[in-house]
Amino acid sequence: MIDLKQLQAVNPDEIDRSELVDIQDISVASHLPKEERIIDFIKKIKNPYLCKCGNIVVQSVFEETDKTLTECLIQYLKMI
């Protein structure tokens, strides 16, 4: 079982970049049910809070909300 709190606490400035998974290399089977896609993604990415995209380290922060990313982006774009 993965300890998500422990993964979330990893400091991106203190990690060896070569240990990070490149998100461009991740492929999740879209035919799987939602829960299985999530599990598949976490197994492949190893840390859903910290990965890389090419040479860039990406740290993800998730807010406790029912809003989707798409809904947030639409709301933001309406404001600008």
N, C-alpha and C positions, 0 to 999 in steps of 0.2 A: 504494500500500500504506500502510495506517495504522500509525503507530508507537505501539503500545499503551502502552509504557513512558513515552513522552512525554505521552500523554493522561493517564495515571495521575498524573503529577507536577504537573499543573495545580493551583495553589492556589486554592481556592474563594473566598478572601478578596480575591483580586487580579483576578478576572474580572468583566467587564461582564455583569450578569444578562441583558441583552437579547441577548447572544450565545448563551445557553443554550437548548436545545430543551426545550419542555414535554413531559414524558413522557405527559401526558394526550392529546396530539395524535398520538401514535405508534400506528400500527396495523400489525401484522405478519400476513401471510397464513398462517393456520394449516395450510393444505393443503401448504405447502412442506416439503421434508425439513428436518431439524433444522439442518444446516449452512447451508442457504440462508436459514432463518429468522434465524439468528444474523447472517449477513452483511447481510440486509435490515434488521434492527434497528440494527446498528452504522452503516450508511449513513444511516439516518433520524435517529438520536439524536446522531450525530457524535462524541460522547465518552461511552462506556458507563460511565465513572467519575464523570461530573459532568453533571447536568441540573437541571431544575427541575420542580416539581409545583405549579402555580399560582404563588404568590409565594414558595415555599420552595425554597431551593437544596438539592439532594440529592447527597451524595457517597457513592459506593458503594465498598466495600472487599471484595475477594474473597480468600478463603483457599484455599490449595492443599489440597484434600481431595476425596474421592469422595462425601462426604455431600451430599445435596440440601438445599435450604433447608427443604423440607417435613419431612425427617427431623430437622433441627436444631430446628425449631419444636416438633415432637412431643416430642422429648427435653426441651426446655426446659419445656413445659407439664406434663410429668409430674413435674418437680421442684418446681413451685410448688403 
